[in-house]
Amino acid sequence: MIFNKSHKNAAPKPRGFGPNGGRLESHHGLQGEWAKENLAKYGYDYKEAPTVTLETGKIPGANKDHPHTELNNRQSERRDDRIAEGKGKWSSTLQEELTFIVEDFKALGFTRETIEKIMEQQYKMLDKLKVPYRRINLDEYF
């Protein structure tokens, strides 16, 4: 995993493939479309948002997806559930979205240390934009 200060400068360039055969993609901790919809009034810029570079696609020879694909699938499933419930596509709260980051990365087996770094990326961005939020207590998850 590579921690990137922004999507537009995400490493490596060119992206290529990771050690497990998956194409490398940058992943926004806070779902990009959600953030565009809900944080625009604070000056959110998708290209300037922090990301992590992960492998994406199917794992060769396995009936499993690489982490980026799994994370995107989880985000899409929540979006689809909101729509099915008659709620707005991006109607979840920031606190819910921050919690989803922790839950999603933990479900995929990432360590507390890695999740802490991902969350610090989000907090730094939110602080810069002056967005009110509460930090997630990782002790509740580990």
Stockholm file with secondary structure:
# STOCKHOLM 1.0

chainA/1-142         MIFNKSHKNAAPKPRGFGPNGGRLESHHGLQGEWAKENLAKYGYDYKEAPTVTLETGKIPGANKDHPHTELNNRQSERRDDRIAEGKGKWSSTLQEELTFIVEDFKALGFTRETIEKIMEQQYKMLDKLKVPYRRINLDEYF
#=GR chainA/1-142 SS CEEESCSTTCSSSSCCBCTTSCEEEEEESSCHHHHHHHHGGGTCCGGGSCEEEEEESBCTTSSSBCHHHHHHHHHHHHHHHHHHTTCCTTCSCHHHHHHHHHHHHHHTTCCHHHHHHHHHHHHHHHHHHTCCCCCCCGGGTC
#=GC SS_cons         CEEESCSTTCSSSSCCBCTTSCEEEEEESSCHHHHHHHHGGGTCCGGGSCEEEEEESBCTTSSSBCHHHHHHHHHHHHHHHHHHTTCCTTCSCHHHHHHHHHHHHHHTTCCHHHHHHHHHHHHHHHHHHTCCCCCCCGGGTC
//
